[in-house]
Amino acid sequence: MTVSPEISLADRPTLEDPTRCVVRRIGPEMEEYNGRRYQNCNVLHFDGTEYLFSHRAILTLVTTASCNAACKFCSNEITFTPNGPFLEMNPDLGRVIDFAELAGVRKVAFTGGEPTANPAKLARLVSAVAPRFHRARLHTNGFGLAKTVETPHGHRELLPVLIASGLTGASLSIAHHETTTNRHIMRIKGRWGGMSEDDVRWVASHASDRFTPRLSCVLSSEGVHKLKDILEYIEWGVSLGIKKFIFRSCSQIPEPFQKGTAYSDYNEAEYIPIEPLVREFGMLDGVQETYTQHKSDSHVHVFQLGDDVTVDIDESSEEEDPDSKIRRINVMPDGVAYTSWIDPRSHLFADDATRVSDTIRRELPLLSAL
Ligand code: SF4
């Protein structure tokens, strides 16, 4: 592939290694590249391949596929999520981090399965990865946040250790503010019954200029689905010290990319459109819509409530890559990096092709038939 000599050699940021460098920056003005028009992205060369990369892309590390819950809407059970040992820093992950850093990724997220189910491994991973990014967020149902891990200063609770390592946010999955309803929807296994009010209050007490906790709620007919439910949920969270909330509807996924599980049927039946809720919420006194984004695969509405509470109401419908511009990198527990949540053929590095074929055959037979 040829690259336009838009920037001089002297402008290239990583000339020390000509096999890994940014060769063109495309800003907010539309520019033509390979017959298509793009904005806000970089063209980079990395180990012999050329990539086109969005300025807003995010890196997500799926630390493990296992979870102590079995939420009826869990996206891991709908599309491919190859299993593997808990993700750890090794040469493969190091290559992905180098790539993301060169491409200009500023945000990293740690998710699962349940990342805190293995506190020591999560602490090691976050301390190795988070310092290389501006923002680092953990997605968790809260299971192991208060468990202790060994540090040079003795045993410490996991959450403050992660914050000291560079974690800047935690998104706590709670599907309903009433414990029994939450447990029913999230189908939490074992003696731990989900986050208690004291647990949420304890997480909220760690909020600072650098660290923001957030409550994350998937809309469902058995749980939160009306304006009244959303308001009760927010009131409950605020009373515990939380100031940031996200409400999401289940993801919609094209059929060839869907695992044929009961979860797929549930998502289909449970689809709750957000637009009526967004309209009603936006009309409330003291509420101001501060950001809206409508793209073919995601609708995002951000509201300010009073002085300091932020509420997102979002909907996503995953789709195939429309134009080869990389918008995300997801590293799965087997160590393979992908640029799509739904398409396992989107692996970032060519040398992962064999592992990817195995994943497709095992998890998405409909796709291998295409
Ligand atoms: S807590 Fe998250 S990973 Fe676990 S089952 Fe629920 S949605 Fe899936």
Residues whose N, C-alpha, C, O or C-beta is under 5 A from the ligand:
A	BS01	SF4	C67 A69 A70 C71 C74 G112 G113 E114 N141 S173
